[in-house]
Structure formats: structure tokens, C-alpha cells
């Protein structure tokens, strides 16, 4: 009887120690940053805004280009439009550079905003699921390998898109 009690006590202590040690092991997972970035609905929305801005700017440049072509044809007939042509060409070049700079700045601004949102949503997801760490991989040396069962990329994509949609 004493042996049975001792054995049960030993098993109970072992289970307690095992459970304690298990809770001390950090819960970790990783996500593929590129997949999340590409699948994030917020990115798609901001890309559409950027495309609309680019199309609007291209329309302005196309209109100016048509004016330039018209003056070029007029110059072939008479010499009066050379100065106007030169002015329009300079304006076209200036606007083209201005629009390109605006596009690059907006693109960078949107990318930073997207990553900020993705990071916040991923942090919330990790907290809600009890993870101690959620690493991001991007093929740039941060995390070079992880077993597939630690990869929570698909779950995070679903979560961030639902969160972005207001759910």
C-alpha cells in the first residue's frame, strides 16, 4: 500500500513538474511577411487609390502632350509657336517629374501605413492566441527556417482581413 501511494505520489509530482515546465516553454510561431503583405485587403485598397491618382496625373500629362503635338504641327506651318512649344515642353517635363515624385511619396506612405496595420493586427492575433513570440520571415535573414506547424501565416491573413473589414 505504501508503495502504491509512493508511486501515485511520484507520478503526481512528475505530472506537476512536467506541466510546470511546459508552461515555461514560450509559445512561438512565425508568419511569411510577403504573403501577408500581398494578401492584406488594406494594401489592395491603397493600391487602387494610388492607381487612381496615377491615372489622373497621366490624364493631365496626356492632355498637355496633345497640346504639344498640336503646336509642333503648327510650327511646321509657321514659326510663331516655337516659344509656346518650348514653354509647354518645360511644363510637361516639370509636371511629369512632380507626378512621379508624388507617386513615390504616396507609395512609400501607403506601404508604411500597411505595415503598421499588419503589425498591429498580428500583435493582437498573437496575444489573443497566447503566443509569446510571432516571428516574421521575409527571406532576408530574420528567420531562415521554421517547421511548418509553427507557420500561422494563413490564420493571420484571415484575421487581419476580417479585422480590417471591421469584424
N, C-alpha and C positions, 0 to 999 in steps of 0.2 A: 504494500500500500504506500509506504514511504517512497519507494522507488517510482511508483506511478505519479505521485504528487510531485516528486522532484523532476520527473520527465515532463509533466504538463507545465510545471513552473519554468523549466528551461526552454520549452517550446514557446511559451508565452513571452518570456524575456527576449528570445530570438526574434519573434514576430514584431515586438515593440521596437527593438533596436533596428530591425530591417525597415519598418515603416518610418521611423525617425530619420534614418539615413536617406531613404527615398525622398522624403520631403525636403531634405537639404540639397538634393541634386537640382540645379537650375533647370527649368523648363525652357528649352530653346527650339527655335525654328528659323527658317530663312525664306526669303521671297526673291524672285527674279525681278529686279527693278525695271529692266527693259520691258518685260511682259506687262507689268503693272502699268507703266507709263503709257504704253501703246493701247492698252485696253480701258484706260480710265476715261469715262464719259466726259468728264470736265475738260480733258485735253481735246477731245473731238469738238466740243462746243467752242473752245477758244481757237482752234484751228479754223473753224468756219468763220469766226469773227475776223481773223487775220486774212483769210481768203477774200472776204467781202471788202475789207479795207484795201487790199491789193488790187482787186478788180476795179474799185472806184478810182484809185490812183492811176491805174492803167488806162482807164477811160479818159481821164484828163490828159494823159500823155498822148494817147491816140488822137484826140481832138487837136492838140497842138501840132502833132505830126502832120495831120491833114492840112492845117493852115500852112505849114512849112512847104509841103508839096505844092500847094496852090501858088504860093509866092515863087517857088522855083520855076513853075511853068510860066508865070507872069514875067519873070526875069528873062526867060528865053525870048519873049516878045519885046520887052523894053527893059531898060536899065534902071527904072525908078524904084524897084523893090529890093535892091541889094541891102540897103541899110535895115529895112524891116525884116528881111530874111535873117540877117546876122543877129538881130535882137531876138527873134523867135528861136533861133538855134541855141542861143545862150540861155534863154528861159527854159527851153526843153531840157538842156543838159542840167541846169540847176534843179529843176523840178524832179528830174529822174534821180539825181543824187539824193535829194531831200526825201523822196518817197522810199528809196532803198534804205536810207538811214532810219526812217520811221518804221519801216517793216522790221529791220533787225532789232531795233529797240523794243518794239511791241512783242516780237517773238521771244526775246530774252525775258521780258517782263512776264509774259504768259507762262513760259517754261518754269520760272522761279515760283510763280503762284501755283502752278500744277504740283510741283514737288513739295511745296509747303503743305498743300491739302493732302496729298498722298501720305506724307509723313505723319500728319496729324491723325488721319483715319487709320493708318497702320498701327500707330501707337494705341489708339482706342481699341482696335481689334485685339492687339496683344494683351492689353490689360483685361479686356472682357473675357478672354480665353485662358487667362492665368499664366501667360508666358513671362519668363524673366528676361528673355532676350529674343528679339526678332532681328536677324541679320539680313542685310540686303546684299545681293550679288549683282554685279554688273559686268563681270568678266575683266575687271580692272585690278584684281588682286585683293579685294576686301575679304572675300570668302571664295576660295578656289574650288571647294568641294563640300558637299553635304549629302547625306543619304536621302533618298527620295522621300522617305516617310516623314522627314523633317521639313519638306518643301510645302509651304502653305500658300503659295502664290495664287492658286485658283480661288481658294476661300477668301483671301484678302481682296482679290479683284471683285468678287461678288459683293463683299461687304462694302468696299469703298464706293462702288457704283450705286448700291442701294442707299448708302449714306448721302451721296451726292444728290440723288434724286429726292431726298427728303424723307426717306423711310428709316 
